[in-house]
Structure formats: structure tokens, C-alpha cells
């Protein structure tokens, strides 16, 4: 407290410590506010100023409340109040730690905690500022949207700790390859963004994209809890580039265009970069419209299952069952084949799961009706690799079947008569999870088949361990096996492999009697293909069953004009 003559009358030890005032100054007889201010001016406390009178007036003429940062970095809150009798009281509070905590909270709110990069909100603010600066200088700016190919498989198979290590190393590589002025952020998951301001031409963005592609294709090293040495993980990025002002001039639109460009690169196989083109936007709009229609079709029951017969390759070609194949009727009366909408469904784990569950429950309902008169029939349905990405596939299937089937008192296992077909690629995405899910489906009464065998990649060790009942040999090998010795050798090897593993062999794509005779000579167990019958809607199946009973399915094996006989 200072009196009306501005002499220091009352103070405590904190006053000297907080302001860094020497004890001899405060102990001096009759020390005044001017003495204190002069001392601070001389040591540069107020910066480059010597206006002692101005500082004095500012402190004493009216009530004050402000913050100041001392040269040593301490932050003080200063509250001054003039007294009615003259003089004034000043309270100094050290709020350094409070301000540090607030600054840390603000930093965390704007920072991705895993990588230390700017988060989505902060990065977009930075981008908006960079765009404003670009507009003033009439330069170019590029936004790069980066997504790691196959990252989810690493996260699911090696664990989240391994995934986090990959993300941290990705952030580090981006920092190393980019300029200080470039803006780097992580939007979430394995999605990263980069803004390149002050470009002279758009080719610079391409050169940066190629550098990042190279950097992120190098192996990542992750340490697993049960591994003595780090494990190498190989990934690659898909990069989409949008340019300002050519493509857009707002942060949100540039980000959107770069995102859909990245998706285009990923759809074409990944490990690449590309510039945004307006046709991509049209393609995305068509994709969104098709996805909406597909969801509506599943919800309204507008999809259909068609059924292709599978016959045992022995005398009389007895019917074993059918493979259920989904079709999508269009307003013009045509059928949209699976190749035109299944990849779309597989882009969303939730959508392909919904579609797969519908196929399973619909097929099982139909099978239940047919088995009343044909108790031995089986029905095969395909499982997408994406359905295994979500844990609990078998539980979801059985829950859906139970909900649609209701209580059953026939004593059968819930999935009795169903066969699930899975590709080699699906098996190898996460072999342990695949094994566990297939084992649960098998325990519920289903059988398991490997579809398109020979076209994917698989380990014979896993092939031996997985709970598999049948190998379905892909049509690409069956097509010319009666004309090509190499194809015949491959098919024979597949048949013998299946048998040695205790599995049945089924040949797909049989269209000619000569193919069928060759397969029978090889010991193949079953066949399906257009030579026997094309996929048919459910309403045509009863007639086909009657035709099989009458031997009509054998007619294609005989020359024109010859009587039918067993195969």
C-alpha cells in the first residue's frame, strides 16, 4: 500500500519475491513508488521505455486490473485501487501456473494427442488462414488427403498398440518430408491431411505427393508384446489432391474434393496419388445415389436370390443343393448383377453386414420350405471378406436367423443345411479370427467351403487348420481343362489336395459334357455351371426339382436325338 505521497507503507515478503525487488530497496527509509518504478525501468522490466511519469499516472489515477508478463516469464495479475484518502493499494498475484494450464488445455483441444499434429478443427482454421493469405498474394495452394491402405487389417490383427505406432511413425515421416510452412493434420483414424501454401504451379503438389508416397511405402516397425524383435509392417498411402483456386476456394470444399479424390485412388488399388477431376464428383454422386437405393432395396425386400444347382458327380448326377446368388431387379425389368453393387456394399462394413445377414436369413427360410419335400438339400451363401472385419460374425448370423425363424422344435442345429462360402483372401486377412468365426458357424450346423479356390493367395498351413468341408475350384481352371493340359493338371492337383485333407472338391463353371467327363475321371465330387442350369429365381426351383427327379437334367450330356442315360 502506498500513501498519498506515494510512499510505500505496507507490503509483505511475496511483494518483493513476485516482483523480484531486492530487500535493500524495500528496506530503504521513505522508499516511494517512483523508486520502485525507476528500478524496474533501469532493469528493463517495462521494455524499451523511460517514461517514468507516464507509468506513474497509469498506475495511480484510476482502478486497474491487468495482466503482465515479466522478463523471466512469470505472469502476474495486477489489481490497483485508489484510496479516498489518497494513495492506493495494489495486489500482485502470480498466475503463471494457471495460464500454463489454460494454454495446455487449449493446445490439447487443438492437437491430436496420439501424433501431436493439429486436429481437424485446428487444421481447418489454419487452412482458412492460409487461403486468405493466398487470396491476397494470388498464389496457389494444394490440399493433400492421405489415407493408409490396409491399415485396418494391421489394427485388427496386430492390435491397437501396433496401429498407434504406425500412425505415430506416419506423422513423423510427414514432418520430415514437408516444409515448416506446410500445414499437417490428422483428421482421425488413418486419415491425414496436408496443405501446401505458396505454390508456383500445380506440379509442385505432384512432386510432394510422390515423395510422401515413397516415404509411407517404406516398412513400419512395430513392437508386439510377445515378439522379441520389432515386426515390419508394409502399408501404402492413397493420396488425393485438390487445388485452390482451380478446384475450390474454401477450406471445407477443398477438403471434400481431396477426400473423394483419395477414395478414387484407393478404389483403383491404392498406393497412388491423383488430382481432383470434376468427373470424380459426378461418380461420387452416382455412388451415393446407388448406395441409397441399395439400402432402400434391402429394407423393402426388393432384392432377389437366384439359385444355381450343385450336382454330385456320380451316376445320375443327383442334386445336392443350390448356391444362392443375390440379384437386384431394376425399374426397367433388368437384373443388376452382383459385380455392380457388391463392391459398393463392401465399402461399408455396416452395409455389407446388413446385406449378408439378409441373404443368410432369406436363403435359410427358403431352404426350410424346400427341405419339407427334399430333406437332404443344402444351400450355399457367400460371405464377404469385409464381414469378417467386424468381430462376432457368427453371433450376428445366428441372432438374425433366430429372430427370423422363431422357436423351432425340429431338433436341428440353427444353421443346418446351410453352407458358407469364403474366399482365400478373406481367410488370410485375419486367419485366427476367420478360424474362430467359421468354427462357430460350423458348430451351429453349417458347412464351410473355400470359394474360387486357386485364384487367391493362401497358406497351406492355414488351409489344413481351418474348419473347411469343401474346396470349390474356380471356373478359370475348369473352362479349358478338357483342352489344356496345364489347366487339367491344376484341377487334378486341387481335387487330390481336397481329398487328402478330407474335403470334397466342387468344380465351378461347367458348361460342356467333355468338362464333366474329365472332372469325373479326376475324381471330382460335385459340379455346377451353366451346362447344368443357370441361376434361377425361387419360383422356378420346384419345377427344376421335378425335372431332376425325371432325369431331365441329363439331356445335355447326350448328342441330339439320343435317349437320356445316367452320366
Secondary structure in CASP SS format (residue, H / E / C, confidence):
PFRMAT SS
TARGET T0000
AUTHOR 0000-0000-0000
METHOD secondary structure of the structure
MODEL  1
X C 1.00
X E 1.00
X C 1.00
X C 1.00
X C 1.00
X C 1.00
X E 1.00
X E 1.00
X C 1.00
X C 1.00
X C 1.00
X C 1.00
X H 1.00
X H 1.00
X H 1.00
X H 1.00
X H 1.00
X H 1.00
X H 1.00
X C 1.00
X C 1.00
X C 1.00
X H 1.00
X H 1.00
X H 1.00
X H 1.00
X H 1.00
X C 1.00
X C 1.00
X C 1.00
X C 1.00
X E 1.00
X H 1.00
X H 1.00
X H 1.00
X H 1.00
X H 1.00
X H 1.00
X H 1.00
X H 1.00
X H 1.00
X H 1.00
X C 1.00
X C 1.00
X C 1.00
X C 1.00
X C 1.00
X C 1.00
X C 1.00
X C 1.00
X C 1.00
X H 1.00
X H 1.00
X H 1.00
X H 1.00
X H 1.00
X H 1.00
X H 1.00
X H 1.00
X H 1.00
X C 1.00
X C 1.00
X C 1.00
X E 1.00
X E 1.00
X E 1.00
X E 1.00
X E 1.00
X E 1.00
X C 1.00
X C 1.00
X C 1.00
X C 1.00
X C 1.00
X E 1.00
X E 1.00
X E 1.00
X E 1.00
X E 1.00
X E 1.00
X E 1.00
X E 1.00
X C 1.00
X C 1.00
X C 1.00
X C 1.00
X C 1.00
X E 1.00
X E 1.00
X E 1.00
X E 1.00
X E 1.00
X E 1.00
X E 1.00
X C 1.00
X H 1.00
X H 1.00
X H 1.00
X H 1.00
X H 1.00
X H 1.00
X H 1.00
X H 1.00
X H 1.00
X H 1.00
X H 1.00
X H 1.00
X H 1.00
X H 1.00
X C 1.00
X E 1.00
X C 1.00
X C 1.00
X C 1.00
X C 1.00
X C 1.00
X C 1.00
X E 1.00
X C 1.00
X H 1.00
X H 1.00
X H 1.00
X H 1.00
X H 1.00
X H 1.00
X H 1.00
X H 1.00
X H 1.00
X H 1.00
X H 1.00
X H 1.00
X H 1.00
X H 1.00
X H 1.00
X H 1.00
X H 1.00
X H 1.00
X C 1.00
X C 1.00
X E 1.00
X E 1.00
X E 1.00
X E 1.00
X E 1.00
X E 1.00
X E 1.00
X E 1.00
X E 1.00
X E 1.00
X C 1.00
X H 1.00
X H 1.00
X H 1.00
X H 1.00
X H 1.00
X H 1.00
X H 1.00
X H 1.00
X C 1.00
X H 1.00
X H 1.00
X H 1.00
X H 1.00
X H 1.00
X H 1.00
X H 1.00
X H 1.00
X H 1.00
X H 1.00
X H 1.00
X H 1.00
X H 1.00
X H 1.00
X H 1.00
X H 1.00
X H 1.00
X H 1.00
X C 1.00
X C 1.00
X C 1.00
X C 1.00
X C 1.00
X E 1.00
X E 1.00
X E 1.00
X E 1.00
X E 1.00
X E 1.00
X C 1.00
X C 1.00
X E 1.00
X E 1.00
X E 1.00
X E 1.00
X E 1.00
X E 1.00
X E 1.00
X E 1.00
X E 1.00
X C 1.00
X C 1.00
X C 1.00
X H 1.00
X H 1.00
X H 1.00
X H 1.00
X H 1.00
X H 1.00
X H 1.00
X H 1.00
X H 1.00
X H 1.00
X H 1.00
X H 1.00
X H 1.00
X H 1.00
X H 1.00
X C 1.00
X C 1.00
X E 1.00
X E 1.00
X E 1.00
X C 1.00
X C 1.00
X C 1.00
X C 1.00
X C 1.00
X C 1.00
X C 1.00
X C 1.00
X E 1.00
X E 1.00
X E 1.00
X C 1.00
X C 1.00
X E 1.00
X E 1.00
X E 1.00
X E 1.00
X E 1.00
X E 1.00
X E 1.00
X E 1.00
X E 1.00
X C 1.00
X C 1.00
X C 1.00
X C 1.00
X C 1.00
X C 1.00
X H 1.00
X H 1.00
X H 1.00
X H 1.00
X H 1.00
X H 1.00
X H 1.00
X H 1.00
X H 1.00
X H 1.00
X H 1.00
X H 1.00
X H 1.00
X H 1.00
X H 1.00
X H 1.00
X H 1.00
X C 1.00
X C 1.00
X C 1.00
X C 1.00
X E 1.00
X E 1.00
X E 1.00
X E 1.00
X C 1.00
X C 1.00
X H 1.00
X H 1.00
X H 1.00
X H 1.00
X H 1.00
X H 1.00
X H 1.00
X H 1.00
X H 1.00
X H 1.00
X H 1.00
X H 1.00
X H 1.00
X H 1.00
X H 1.00
X H 1.00
X H 1.00
X H 1.00
X H 1.00
X H 1.00
X H 1.00
X H 1.00
X H 1.00
X C 1.00
X C 1.00
X E 1.00
X E 1.00
X E 1.00
X E 1.00
X E 1.00
X E 1.00
X E 1.00
X E 1.00
X E 1.00
X E 1.00
X C 1.00
X C 1.00
X C 1.00
X C 1.00
X C 1.00
X C 1.00
X E 1.00
X E 1.00
X E 1.00
X E 1.00
X E 1.00
X E 1.00
X E 1.00
X E 1.00
X E 1.00
X E 1.00
X E 1.00
X C 1.00
X C 1.00
X C 1.00
X C 1.00
X C 1.00
X E 1.00
X E 1.00
X C 1.00
X H 1.00
X H 1.00
X H 1.00
X C 1.00
X H 1.00
X H 1.00
X H 1.00
X H 1.00
X H 1.00
X C 1.00
X C 1.00
X H 1.00
X H 1.00
X H 1.00
X H 1.00
X H 1.00
X H 1.00
X H 1.00
X H 1.00
X H 1.00
X H 1.00
X H 1.00
X H 1.00
X H 1.00
X H 1.00
X H 1.00
X H 1.00
X H 1.00
X H 1.00
X H 1.00
X H 1.00
X H 1.00
X H 1.00
X C 1.00
X C 1.00
X C 1.00
X C 1.00
X C 1.00
X C 1.00
X C 1.00
X E 1.00
X E 1.00
X E 1.00
X E 1.00
X E 1.00
X C 1.00
X C 1.00
X H 1.00
X H 1.00
X H 1.00
X H 1.00
X H 1.00
X C 1.00
X C 1.00
X C 1.00
X H 1.00
X H 1.00
X H 1.00
X H 1.00
X H 1.00
X H 1.00
X H 1.00
X H 1.00
X H 1.00
X H 1.00
X H 1.00
X H 1.00
X H 1.00
X C 1.00
X C 1.00
X C 1.00
X C 1.00
X C 1.00
X C 1.00
X C 1.00
X C 1.00
X C 1.00
X C 1.00
X C 1.00
X C 1.00
X E 1.00
X E 1.00
X E 1.00
X E 1.00
X E 1.00
X E 1.00
X H 1.00
X H 1.00
X H 1.00
X H 1.00
X H 1.00
X H 1.00
X C 1.00
X H 1.00
X H 1.00
X H 1.00
X H 1.00
X H 1.00
X H 1.00
X H 1.00
X H 1.00
X H 1.00
X H 1.00
X H 1.00
X H 1.00
X H 1.00
X C 1.00
X C 1.00
X C 1.00
X E 1.00
X E 1.00
X E 1.00
X E 1.00
X E 1.00
X E 1.00
X E 1.00
X C 1.00
X C 1.00
X C 1.00
X C 1.00
X C 1.00
X C 1.00
X H 1.00
X H 1.00
X H 1.00
X H 1.00
X H 1.00
X H 1.00
X C 1.00
X C 1.00
X C 1.00
X C 1.00
X E 1.00
X E 1.00
X E 1.00
X E 1.00
X C 1.00
X H 1.00
X H 1.00
X H 1.00
X H 1.00
X C 1.00
X C 1.00
X C 1.00
X C 1.00
X C 1.00
X C 1.00
X H 1.00
X H 1.00
X H 1.00
X H 1.00
X H 1.00
X H 1.00
X H 1.00
X H 1.00
X H 1.00
X H 1.00
X H 1.00
X H 1.00
X H 1.00
X H 1.00
X H 1.00
X H 1.00
X C 1.00
X C 1.00
X C 1.00
X E 1.00
X E 1.00
X E 1.00
X E 1.00
X C 1.00
X C 1.00
X C 1.00
X C 1.00
X C 1.00
X H 1.00
X H 1.00
X H 1.00
X H 1.00
X H 1.00
X H 1.00
X H 1.00
X H 1.00
X H 1.00
X H 1.00
X C 1.00
X C 1.00
X C 1.00
X E 1.00
X E 1.00
X C 1.00
X C 1.00
X C 1.00
X C 1.00
X C 1.00
X C 1.00
X C 1.00
X C 1.00
X E 1.00
X E 1.00
X H 1.00
X H 1.00
X H 1.00
X H 1.00
X H 1.00
X H 1.00
X H 1.00
X H 1.00
X H 1.00
X H 1.00
X H 1.00
X H 1.00
X C 1.00
X C 1.00
X H 1.00
X H 1.00
X H 1.00
X H 1.00
X H 1.00
X H 1.00
X C 1.00
X C 1.00
X C 1.00
X C 1.00
X C 1.00
X C 1.00
X C 1.00
X C 1.00
X C 1.00
X C 1.00
END
